[in-house]
């Protein structure tokens, strides 16, 4: 059953979806592949995607039906201090604020040296049957290439025992409003096969963080293969 705090996010995302769908339908060649892989998957899930643009988050939700078992979509955001830089400008006062939660973005907490504490917002959301999109690189790509994945995505999947769906997004790098209006871009979102992270920490001789990092590297490879 959906929780009461899901409702404002559902409404906000419907509005954002309508706007984003209109923009990308008119000014871009938007292609979606692999939605059939989600047909028999029960919510909640973790959508793990590469990150090249601020458009990526809204697009993952936009390419799904208006009424979806994965709605509303929640996101792993940063603490508000991360956004208080020249790069984000005035947008930085929205990102990380209480208003950011209206679009489904909840912050991760750094410096705690404990994944359960750092990811407590997102563990709760998944336990409440809310699906999450996470960008394991931790930031937008600076060169359009997929960077190293952080281990937190694997820890989150391991703690909550939900499926991870790899997602590859192409065509959004350096995609500003000006770029959208000046030239029609090819934008493709491809969903891979869902899978669970099976880790037996008691039988493993490796430290948990090492296992999580190795699994994160495997997840990155699975997303790279979607582009081939």
N, C-alpha and C positions, 0 to 999 in steps of 0.2 A: 504493500500500500504506500502511495506517495505521501510524504510528510508535508505539513502545512507550509514549511519554509521553501518548498519546491514551487509553490504557486506563483509568486512574483517573478521568479526566474523563468517559468514557462511563458508567462505573458510577455516579458521583456524579450525573450528569445524569439517568440513568434514575430514580433515587430522587426527585430534585427534580421531575421531570416527573410522576411518579405523584401526588405531593402537590399540585402546582399544578393538574393536570388535575382532581383530585377537588374542590378548593376552587372552581375556576371553573365546573365543571359543575353543582355543587350550588347555589352562592350567587350566580352571575352568569349572564347570558345571553351566552355566549361564541359569537361568530360569526366564521368564518374564510372569507375570499374570496381567490381567485387562486392557490390551490395548484397548479392545473392549469398555471400559467405556468412552474412549476419542473419539469414532467414530463420535458422533453427537455434540460434543462440539466445539464451535467456539473459535478461538484464539482472544485475548490473555487469558492465564490462569496463575495462580500461582500454581506451584507444591511445596507442603510443605512436606519435607522428614526428617526422622531421619538421624543423621550424625555420622558415626563411622569411616570414612576413607576419605582420600583425593581422593580416587577413586569414591566416591559417585556422585560428580558433573558430571564428564564426563560420568558416567554410565547412568544417567537419560537420557541424550541425545543419547547415543550410542544405547540403546535398541529401539529407535524410528527409523522409516524409514529414509533413507538418505534425501529424499525430504519429508519434514513434514511441516504441517501448524504451528507447534510450533517452527520451526527453523527460525533464530538461537535462541538458548536458552541462556538467560542471567541469571546471578547469583548475589546474594547479598553477597558481600565480605566485608572485614573489612578494616579500614584505614591502610596504610602502616606500621605505628608504631606497630600495633598489631603483625605483622609478623617478626619484628626485634628482634627475640629471638633465643636462642640456639636450641629450639625445631625444628625450620624450617631451621636452617643452611643457606646454600647458597640459598635455595629455597625462603627464606624470601626477597631476593632482587628482585625476580620476582613477588611474591605475593604482591599485593597492588601497583605495579608500573604501568606505562602507558602500558606496554606490557600485563599486566593482563587483560586489557580491550579487547585485541585482542581475548581472549578466552571467552569474554562475562561477565567478573566479574567487577562489579562497586561497589565502596565502600559505606557503610552507614556511616553517620556522628554522632558521639556520643557527649553527653554533651550539646545538644541544647534544650532539654526539649520540643521538638516540633516534633512530628512524621512526619509531612509534610515536614519540613526542613531536618530532618535526612534521610528521604527516598526519597528525591527529585529526585535523579537519577533514581530510580526504578519506581516512579510514572510516570515520563516522558517516560520511556521505555514502560510501559503498555499502556499509552496513545497513543504511536506510534505503538501499536499492537504487541509489542514484549512480548513473554512469559518469565516467570521468575521461576527459582528454588531457593527456600529459605530453609535454615536449621534453624528452629525456636529455636533450642537449643543454637545457637550462637557460637558453637565450636564443635569439634569432641568429642564424648563420651570418657571418661577416663577409663571406665570399660565395655564398650560394651552395657550398658543399656541405654534406652532412658531417657534423663534428662528432667527437667522442660522446658516448652516452653516460649519464650519471647513473649510479647504482640505485637511486631511490625508487625508480619505476619498478624494479624487481622486488625490492623490499615491500612496496605497497601491494603488489600482486601476491607475494608470498604470505603476508599477514592476513589478507582478506580472502585468499583462495578463489579469486575470480579470474575469468579469462582475460587475456591480453589480445587485442586485435592490432596487428601492425598496420600502419597507414603511411603511404607515401604521397607527398604533395609536391607537384612540380609546376613551375610557371609563375610562382608568386614572389620570387626574389626581386627586390627593388620595385615592387608593384605599388606605386603611389597612385592617388586619384589622377594626377596629371598623366602618368604613364598609361592608366586604363583608358583615358579619354583620347590620347594621342595615337595609340596603336592597339589593334585588337590582339590580345595575348591568348595563347593556348594554355589553359590551366587544367591539370588533371589530378584527380584524387583517386587513389587506388587502395581498396581495403583488402588485406590479406586474410589468411585463415586464423581463426581464434585458437588459442591454446593456453593451457594452464602452466604455471611455473611449479614444477615438482622438485622440491629441495628437502633433503633429509639432513638437517644440521647435526643431529646426534651421531649419525654414522660417518659424516664427512670429517676428514682430518684437516680441512682448510678452515680458515676463519670466515665467518659469515660475510664480511665485507668483500673478501676475495671472491667468494662464490657469486655474490650479487654483481660484482664488476664483470665477471666472466659471462654471466647470463645477459647482462646489459649489452656486452659486445656482440653476443649472438643475436640479440634482438635487433641491433643496428644492422647486422648483416642481412637479416630477414627483410628489413625495410629497403635496403639497397637492392636486393634481388627483385623487389616489386617494380623497380624502375627499368629492369631489363626486359 
